[in-house]
Amino acid sequence: MPNPVAHFEIYGDNPENLASFYRKLFNWDISATPQVEGYWIIKTVPTDAKGAPTQTGGINGGLMKRPMPEARAWMNYVTVKSLDESLKQAASLGAQILRPKSAVPKMGWFAMVADPEMNVFGIWQDDPNAE
């Protein structure tokens, strides 16, 4: 399939407490990342040197302070070839763009979208020039 679920995020008012909770509950490797202040990387499966899962079907994620009050569930991100085109298509199908295209330096771009039933998800595009 061309557009896999690539990443998830967990939001909280106290991310450090949540990191401790998920480490103890699932034995996940959770550590702060120097690339983005206030962001922790969650490894649920082993990764390669670039941080990509090495296990088939494996998805890793992140943990951060809640970005908006209504963000009360885990956020899943779908990888696409063109974020701009996917946002246009989503809007034409009745989706609401909650957060427009935003950069993650040296990694890619994302946006947050609500489907017509107000289910929120993220769309992600890799930066082809990322190291």
N, C-alpha and C positions, 0 to 999 in steps of 0.2 A: 504494500500500500504506500502511496506517495506522501502521506501527511501523518506521520506517527505522533503519538503523545510522547513528548520528549523530556518533560520536566514537570515537577510539581512544587508548590510553595505552601508553607504553613504560616499563618499570620497569628500574632498574638500581641497583647498589651505588654507582656514581659517575656520577650523572646529567650532570654537566658534561662528562665525557669522552664519554658517549653523545651529548650534544647536538652536540659537535664531530664525532663519527663520522657522524651522520645529515646534518649540514650538508654535509660533504664528499662523502658518498656520493650523496645525492639532491638537494643544493642546496636543502634546505628552509629556510625562515625559522623559526628557533627562538630564542625570547627569554623571559626570566623575566617572570612576571606579578606585578604589585603586589597583586592580589586574594588570592593564596594563596602564603604563604611556601614556598619550595623547589619551586615548580611552574613549568615552562616550557611555553609554548604552542608547538605545532608547526603551522605553516601549510604545507600541501602545495598549496593553491590560494588564489587571492585571496579576500578577505573584504569584507563591507560594514562599515558603522560599528559594528554590534553584534557583529562577529566571525563572522557566519554566512558559509559559503562562497557565493560568487557564481557558481560554475561548477557546472553540472548534474552530479550524481554525485560532487561533491567532498566529501571528508571530511577535516577537520583533527583534530588531536589534542593530546596533552600528554605531558610527560616528567617523571618524578618518581622519588624514592628508592623502592626496592622496598618495598611495604607489608606483605608477608608472604613468608616463604621460598619457598613454592610458586608464587609469581607469577613464572613463567619464560617467559611468552609475551606477545605484545601483547594488550592487553585491548580488546575491542570493546564499545561501549555501544549499547543499543537504546532508542530514545525511546518512551515510553508516555504515555497520558493520565493514568493513576492508578498510581503506584508501589505504593501499599498493595494495591490489587486485584491487580496483576500478581504481587506477592510471595506473596499468598494462593494464587493459581492455580498458580504455580510449585511451591510446597510441596505442594499437593494432587496435583501430577503427579509427585512424587518428587524434586524439586530440593532441594538443601541451601542454606540462606541462610548465606553465609560472612561477609558484613558487612551488618548491618541498615541500614535507611533512615538515611542520613546527609546533612546539609545542606552545600551549597556556597553560602555567603552571596551573596545578590543574583543567584543564577543558577538554582538548583534543588536537587533531591535525587537521590541515587543509592543503589544497593545492589549487592553482588557476590553472584552466585549460581553454584552448580555444578549442571549438569544431571545426570540419572541416571547418565551415563557419566563424571562428574567433569570435564567441559569447563567452564571458568570464563568467565563473561561478566558484563557490567554492565548494569543497567537504570537508565534516566535519566528523570526527570520535570522539565520546565521549570517555573520559578516564574513564574506568570502576572503577578506584580507586579514582575518584574525590569525594570530600566531598559534 
